[in-house]
Amino acid sequence: MQQFSFKNRIASNYIITTALLILVVFFAIYSIVRFSVYVRVNNEIKTEVAEHLKEIEVIENCVLLIEEEEWKTSQFNKVEVSPAFIQFVDELGAMVEKSPNLKQKQLTYKANAPVNELFDTKLENISVRQIQVPLYQGTKIIGYMIVAMSLEDSIMVLNNLFTVMLIAYPMILLVLFLIARFIAGRSIKPISTIIQTSNVITKDNLKSRIPLPQNRDELFTLSHTINNLLDRVENAIEREKQFTSDASHELRTPLAVIKGTLEVLIRKPRNPEEYKEKIDFCINEVNRLNHLVDELLLLARFENQKQTLKLEKVSLNALFLDVISRNTTIISDKKIKCIAKFSKDYYVTTDAYLLNIIVNNILTNAVKYSKPSDTINFDIIETENELICSVSDHGIGIAEEDLQKIFDQFYRSKSNDHPEIKGTGLGLSIVKRLSLLLQIDLQIESEEHKGTKVILRFPK
């Protein structure tokens, strides 16, 4: 079954609500008109009753008309749109007298009808409104005056009104539906634009954006939100493309070096020392390649790590000392001195494994870019709201213009000036990613040729 379009659903919902409202309004109009008609008839009947009670007198249990001839003549001469019918009956309901306009007809006395109250009945096939007024001699009822007035004209008016409403109701709803559908179509026009723009967006075409509506309504917010989403998607894909390109380049380089070395090695027989030298060189390149793959896997692994953090109470003192101990070999090779200044034990609630990776990458970077016999300082300062940890070296430092780029993947500041320093350019990118996951404020202060200071701020 085919469903309504969004435009038609809006129009339909509007029409359903409007239909109920119009139905209530029509019912109220009909009820008010009917009430007004009956009030008019009731008032006219009561007026007739008051007038005719003045024209009769009761003598010896008989009802007599005062100036009977004149009453009959006036009844003949009256020309009324809705004439009143008058009839007198005795206490048993037998007719005594009636107005000439009744002719051969006769009003029906209702013995069970309440006196002095109006009710609807029939005069042969004519609908009438009738009242039965008791006539007294003393306290004894000696008869009744029945006054009735035709309802035919009133019923015709009400029927005509009902017919008009019945015909007008669906026509009004149809016209309103077409109007609502037109207005809804204009109102949701930005949605059509969103659909058209979405259809032309592909992974190779992410530049298109949805034109923002002039009115700052919900559709404006929706369009603006989708445009922001497209900006984020485009940036993510661009970063992915750049990452893929850089990763491919970084992976190809050691492979090309290994291949070239082995090709040179097999061109002619060599002595064992040359074979050992070339094989050791290839092993170093394989280790470098393996390290690069490990770092790439680490980045991918912790892309959405926030849901699986293992939070626990961690001793910063023990963690720093453990990282220094695990890197003793590279520290000793460059005769670097590591000084840890801790005035007391400091603890934070975090993921120990991830924090270990952060501190390890910071330390290995500090060792890598420090000069032989330099000093690396570890400090922890406690304030009212946070713990501030810093790792400072006195190495080659980072140029001011490069400070904003050092967290980019595969970026290495002035790597051509220091070919002896090996690296992948992923260490600080991993540090930045994990710091965000652990909600650690990461700052780097550096001055070229004077050294670098990495600061980690842990909120209490």
HURA-V527669 format. One record per backbone hydrogen bond with DSSP energy under -0.5 kcal/mol. CO is the residue of the C=O (numbers start at 1). NH is the residue of the N-H. Records with the same first field share a line. If there is no record, write none. Layout:
CO: NH, NH
This chain:
5: 9
6: 10
7: 11
8: 12
9: 13
10: 14
11: 15
12: 16
13: 17
14: 18
15: 19
16: 20
17: 21
18: 22
19: 23
20: 24
21: 25
22: 26
23: 27
24: 28
25: 29
26: 30
27: 31
28: 32
29: 33
30: 34
31: 35
32: 36
33: 37
34: 38
35: 39
36: 40
37: 41
38: 42
39: 43
40: 44
41: 45
42: 46
43: 47
44: 48
45: 49
46: 50
47: 51
48: 52
49: 53
50: 54
51: 54
52: 55
53: 56
55: 66
57: 59, 64
59: 62
62: 59, 64
64: 57
65: 67, 68
67: 71
68: 72
69: 73
70: 74
71: 75
72: 76
73: 77
74: 78
78: 80
83: 150
85: 148
86: 99
87: 146
88: 96, 97
89: 144
90: 93
94: 90
97: 88
99: 102
100: 103
102: 105
107: 109
109: 111
110: 113
114: 117
119: 130
121: 128
122: 124
123: 125, 126
126: 123
127: 151, 152
128: 121
129: 149
130: 119
131: 133, 147
132: 116, 134
133: 145
135: 142, 143
137: 139, 140
140: 137, 142
142: 91
143: 135
144: 89, 146
145: 133, 147
146: 87
147: 131
148: 85
149: 129
151: 155
152: 156
153: 157
154: 158
155: 159
156: 160
157: 161
158: 162
159: 163
160: 164
161: 165
162: 166
163: 167
164: 168
165: 169
166: 170
167: 171
168: 172
169: 173
170: 174
171: 175
172: 176
173: 177
174: 178
175: 179
176: 180
177: 181
178: 182
179: 183
180: 184
181: 185
182: 186
183: 187
184: 188
186: 189
188: 191, 192
189: 193
190: 194
191: 195
192: 196
193: 197
194: 198
195: 199
196: 200
197: 200, 201
198: 201
200: 202
202: 205
205: 202
215: 217
217: 221
218: 222
219: 223
220: 224
221: 225
222: 226
223: 227
224: 228
225: 229
226: 230
227: 231
228: 232
229: 233
230: 234
231: 235
232: 236
233: 237
234: 238
235: 239
236: 240
237: 241
238: 242
239: 243
240: 244
241: 245
242: 246
243: 247
244: 248
245: 249
246: 250
247: 251
248: 252
249: 253
250: 254
251: 255
252: 256
253: 257
254: 258
255: 259
256: 260
257: 261
258: 262
259: 263
260: 264
261: 265
262: 266
264: 267
271: 274, 275
272: 276
273: 277
274: 278
275: 279
276: 280
277: 281
278: 282
279: 283
280: 284
281: 285
282: 286
283: 287
284: 288
285: 289
286: 290
287: 291
288: 292
289: 293
290: 294
291: 295
292: 296
293: 297
294: 298
295: 299
296: 300
297: 301
298: 302
300: 303
302: 305
304: 307
305: 308
306: 309
309: 311
310: 352
312: 314, 350
314: 316, 348
315: 319
316: 320
317: 321
318: 322
319: 323
320: 324
321: 325
322: 326
323: 327
325: 328
327: 331
328: 332
329: 333
330: 334
331: 336
332: 335
334: 373
336: 338
337: 339, 376
338: 340
339: 341, 378
340: 342
341: 380
346: 316, 317
348: 314, 350
350: 312, 352
351: 355
352: 356
353: 357
354: 358
355: 359
356: 360
357: 361
358: 362
359: 363
360: 364
361: 365
362: 366
363: 367
364: 368
365: 369
367: 370
369: 396
371: 374
374: 337
376: 339
377: 392
378: 341
379: 390
381: 388
385: 460
386: 383
387: 389, 458
388: 381
389: 456
390: 379
391: 454
392: 377
396: 449
399: 402, 403
400: 403
402: 405, 406
405: 408
408: 411
412: 415
414: 417, 418
415: 418
416: 419
418: 421
420: 422
425: 410, 411
426: 430
427: 431
428: 432
429: 433
430: 434
431: 435
432: 436
433: 437
434: 438
435: 440
436: 439
440: 442
441: 457
443: 455
445: 453
447: 450, 451
451: 447
452: 393
453: 445
454: 391
455: 443
456: 389, 458
457: 441, 459
458: 387
